[in-house]
Amino acid sequence: MKQPPLKLELLPAGGLFKVGTAADKPTSEWISAILVQDGGMTIISHRLNVVPKKAQPSSLNSNPYKD
């Protein structure tokens, strides 16, 4: 299985940041990272649950300041 290239960006406050795109359908995925530096290694994994987008009530979609 060929993995896509991983593009990371440095944060101004320090650290790394990766933006992903959620699936169109509800799904459950694992997000994992391994960071290696001089002092050792950090490994983290989290479950990402993609859920259907809920419709907003029409009152939230209207602009009360609109003429």
Rosetta constraint file for C-alpha pairs under 8 A:
AtomPair CA 7 CA 18 HARMONIC 7.08 0.50
AtomPair CA 8 CA 16 HARMONIC 6.26 0.50
AtomPair CA 8 CA 17 HARMONIC 5.82 0.50
AtomPair CA 8 CA 18 HARMONIC 5.39 0.50
AtomPair CA 9 CA 16 HARMONIC 5.70 0.50
AtomPair CA 9 CA 17 HARMONIC 5.34 0.50
AtomPair CA 9 CA 18 HARMONIC 6.68 0.50
AtomPair CA 10 CA 14 HARMONIC 6.62 0.50
AtomPair CA 10 CA 15 HARMONIC 5.99 0.50
AtomPair CA 10 CA 16 HARMONIC 4.92 0.50
AtomPair CA 10 CA 17 HARMONIC 6.40 0.50
AtomPair CA 11 CA 15 HARMONIC 5.53 0.50
AtomPair CA 11 CA 16 HARMONIC 5.85 0.50
AtomPair CA 11 CA 17 HARMONIC 6.56 0.50
AtomPair CA 22 CA 50 HARMONIC 6.70 0.50
AtomPair CA 23 CA 27 HARMONIC 7.15 0.50
AtomPair CA 23 CA 50 HARMONIC 6.95 0.50
AtomPair CA 25 CA 50 HARMONIC 7.41 0.50
AtomPair CA 25 CA 51 HARMONIC 7.50 0.50
AtomPair CA 25 CA 52 HARMONIC 6.93 0.50
AtomPair CA 26 CA 49 HARMONIC 7.44 0.50
AtomPair CA 26 CA 50 HARMONIC 4.94 0.50
AtomPair CA 26 CA 51 HARMONIC 4.77 0.50
AtomPair CA 26 CA 52 HARMONIC 5.86 0.50
AtomPair CA 27 CA 49 HARMONIC 6.04 0.50
AtomPair CA 27 CA 50 HARMONIC 5.15 0.50
AtomPair CA 27 CA 51 HARMONIC 7.01 0.50
AtomPair CA 28 CA 47 HARMONIC 6.86 0.50
AtomPair CA 28 CA 48 HARMONIC 5.71 0.50
AtomPair CA 28 CA 49 HARMONIC 4.50 0.50
AtomPair CA 28 CA 50 HARMONIC 6.10 0.50
AtomPair CA 29 CA 47 HARMONIC 5.80 0.50
AtomPair CA 29 CA 48 HARMONIC 5.14 0.50
AtomPair CA 29 CA 49 HARMONIC 6.48 0.50
AtomPair CA 30 CA 45 HARMONIC 6.71 0.50
AtomPair CA 30 CA 46 HARMONIC 5.76 0.50
AtomPair CA 30 CA 47 HARMONIC 4.61 0.50
AtomPair CA 30 CA 48 HARMONIC 5.89 0.50
AtomPair CA 31 CA 45 HARMONIC 5.59 0.50
AtomPair CA 31 CA 46 HARMONIC 5.30 0.50
AtomPair CA 31 CA 47 HARMONIC 6.20 0.50
AtomPair CA 31 CA 48 HARMONIC 6.64 0.50
AtomPair CA 32 CA 43 HARMONIC 7.53 0.50
AtomPair CA 32 CA 44 HARMONIC 5.59 0.50
AtomPair CA 32 CA 45 HARMONIC 4.15 0.50
AtomPair CA 32 CA 46 HARMONIC 6.42 0.50
AtomPair CA 33 CA 43 HARMONIC 5.86 0.50
AtomPair CA 33 CA 44 HARMONIC 5.40 0.50
AtomPair CA 33 CA 45 HARMONIC 6.51 0.50
AtomPair CA 34 CA 41 HARMONIC 7.03 0.50
AtomPair CA 34 CA 42 HARMONIC 5.68 0.50
AtomPair CA 34 CA 43 HARMONIC 4.53 0.50
AtomPair CA 34 CA 44 HARMONIC 6.59 0.50
AtomPair CA 35 CA 41 HARMONIC 5.70 0.50
AtomPair CA 35 CA 42 HARMONIC 5.17 0.50
AtomPair CA 35 CA 43 HARMONIC 6.56 0.50
AtomPair CA 36 CA 40 HARMONIC 6.09 0.50
AtomPair CA 36 CA 41 HARMONIC 4.50 0.50
AtomPair CA 36 CA 42 HARMONIC 6.54 0.50
AtomPair CA 37 CA 41 HARMONIC 6.27 0.50
AtomPair CA 56 CA 60 HARMONIC 6.38 0.50
AtomPair CA 56 CA 61 HARMONIC 7.03 0.50
AtomPair CA 57 CA 61 HARMONIC 6.95 0.50
AtomPair CA 58 CA 62 HARMONIC 6.44 0.50
